C-alpha cells in the first residue's frame, strides 16, 4: 500500500471515528455540562481499552500455545484468578476478571438494575489489583473522576443506569478494529478529538487544559531537531499529556530510550494524563506522571536531567514567590538572583525547566509574549538567561491557535550546549491555516518554522540571528518584533494618479451638475 493510500485510509478512519464519538457525546450528555461530562465518556472509553487490551494479551498467548478457541472473556473468574492473574500485574500493571471486562458488562447493561454500583466495584477492583506492585502509583485513582453514583447522571438510580448504559453501548458500537491493523491510533485519536472539542466549547477553562496537536507537534519537532536519540522527555505542567504523546507520535520508540515523565497539579488532568499514556499503548514502566505543584513540590528530582522538555505552562498565574524566603535558595531559582514576581510565575516555570535540562538537551516552552519585554525581576531573570547563553530561539506564533484565547503566543527554545553567543528570532505569525473558530499550523507551516530554526539565517520579515551585543543594546528585550521587521502590507498609493483621478471625478460631477441645472431651467420655462 503506497503512502497516498495509507493517508486516504487514515483520513477515512479518523473522520468516521470522530463522527461517531461526537454523536455519542452529544447524545448522552443531555443537560450535563459537556466539559464535566467528558469524564464519563473518556473514562469508559479507557475502561473499554484496558479490557480489550487485557483480553488480547491472554488470547494471543493461548492461541500461540495452540488453543485457537480460547477466549478470556468466556472463562470463569475462578479460573482466571488461579491460572492467569499470577505475574500479570508485573507485566501489564493491572488485572481485570473476565466477568468485569467491558464487553461482558455491556451485554447486560440495559437490564442491570445494579449497573452503577457494579461499575463502581469494577473500577475499584482494577485499581486495587495494582496495590503492592510497581504500577500502584500509575493505576491508583485513575477512575476517581468517574463518579457513577453522582446526581449529574440523574436523580434516580434508574436515570443514572440509563445514562451509563447509553454511554457503554454507544462506545461499544464504535468499530475500532484490531489494534495492530488500525492505520490510526484509534483510541488515542478518539480521546484527543473529544477533549479538544470539549475544550473548544468550554472556552477558557478548556484551553487551560489542552494544547492543540499542531502546536504540540511543532514543539516536538523543535526539541528533536538534529538529534538521533534522547534519554527521556519531560513536561513539568503536563495537563492531559498531549505534548508528551506528540513526542511518541513523531518519533520511533527506540529514539526515546527511557520514557515519558510529567507532573500536573490538577487532579482531573493528572488522571486523564495517565489514562492517555495507557490509551497510547505506553506501558506503566515507561511513564511516570506525578500529581502536585511543580514549583513548590517538584516530583522528578531523582529522574533529572532530561534531554527533551516540552511545556505549555499556565500564563502569568500567581504563586508564593518571595512570600517564601527559602525559595531564593532553591537550586532551580537561585542562579538568577531573583524570583519570578508573585503575580507572574512564568519565569519560575522557565527556571525550573532549565534546571531539569541536560547538558546536551533542549527545551521548547510556550510563553505569554509579555515575559519577553516586562521589566523588574523578569528582566533580571531574562538577563541571566541571555548572559549565560541559555536562550537558543524565540518564535512568534500566530494568534488564535489555542482554545479560549486569541493571544499570539511565543515559543522559547533553551539549550545548554550552544556554540555561538547569538539568539535566533523567528516571526511565524503568518504561518497558519484558518479553520472555523481557530487557526491551525499545517504540516507546511511547521516545516517552514523548523527549517528556519535549523538554518539560522537572516530572512527578511521572517528570521534574524542576532548577536548578544545587540540584545544588550536593546536592554535585554527579547520580543521578536524588536529584531525582525514586519512586512508593510498596506497598499502603496500613487499620489499623482490619485490626484488625477480626483480631478477627473470632480470634472464629471461638475458636468453632471451643469446638466441637471439645464434640465431644471427648461422645466421652469415650460411651466
HELIX and SHEET records of a PDB file:
HELIX    1   1 UNK A    3  UNK A   28  1                                  26    
HELIX    2   2 UNK A   34  UNK A   64  1                                  31    
HELIX    3   3 UNK A   72  UNK A   74  5                                   3    
HELIX    4   4 UNK A   77  UNK A   79  1                                   3    
HELIX    5   5 UNK A   80  UNK A   84  3                                   5    
HELIX    6   6 UNK A   88  UNK A   92  1                                   5    
HELIX    7   7 UNK A   98  UNK A  100  5                                   3    
HELIX    8   8 UNK A  102  UNK A  107  1                                   6    
HELIX    9   9 UNK A  109  UNK A  111  5                                   3    
HELIX   10  10 UNK A  115  UNK A  128  1                                  14    
HELIX   11  11 UNK A  136  UNK A  139  1                                   4    
HELIX   12  12 UNK A  151  UNK A  153  5                                   3    
HELIX   13  13 UNK A  157  UNK A  172  1                                  16    
HELIX   14  14 UNK A  179  UNK A  181  5                                   3    
HELIX   15  15 UNK A  186  UNK A  202  1                                  17    
HELIX   16  16 UNK A  204  UNK A  207  1                                   4    
HELIX   17  17 UNK A  213  UNK A  224  1                                  12    
HELIX   18  18 UNK A  242  UNK A  250  1                                   9    
HELIX   19  19 UNK A  253  UNK A  255  5                                   3    
HELIX   20  20 UNK A  267  UNK A  279  1                                  13    
HELIX   21  21 UNK A  284  UNK A  286  5                                   3    
HELIX   22  22 UNK A  321  UNK A  323  5                                   3    
HELIX   23  23 UNK A  325  UNK A  329  5                                   5    
HELIX   24  24 UNK A  334  UNK A  336  5                                   3    
HELIX   25  25 UNK A  346  UNK A  356  1                                  11    
HELIX   26  26 UNK A  369  UNK A  372  5                                   4    
HELIX   27  27 UNK A  377  UNK A  387  1                                  11    
HELIX   28  28 UNK A  443  UNK A  455  1                                  13    
HELIX   29  29 UNK A  468  UNK A  473  1                                   6    
HELIX   30  30 UNK A  480  UNK A  483  1                                   4    
HELIX   31  31 UNK A  495  UNK A  526  1                                  32    
SHEET    1   A 9 UNK A 287  UNK A 291  0                                        
SHEET    2   A 9 UNK A 260  UNK A 264  1                                        
SHEET    3   A 9 UNK A 233  UNK A 235  1                                        
SHEET    4   A 9 UNK A 306  UNK A 311  1                                        
SHEET    5   A 9 UNK A 357  UNK A 367  1                                        
SHEET    6   A 9 UNK A 410  UNK A 415 -1                                        
SHEET    7   A 9 UNK A 391  UNK A 396 -1                                        
SHEET    8   A 9 UNK A 422  UNK A 427  1                                        
SHEET    9   A 9 UNK A 463  UNK A 467 -1                                        
SHEET    1   B 2 UNK A 433  UNK A 434  0                                        
SHEET    2   B 2 UNK A 439  UNK A 440 -1                                        
END                                                                             
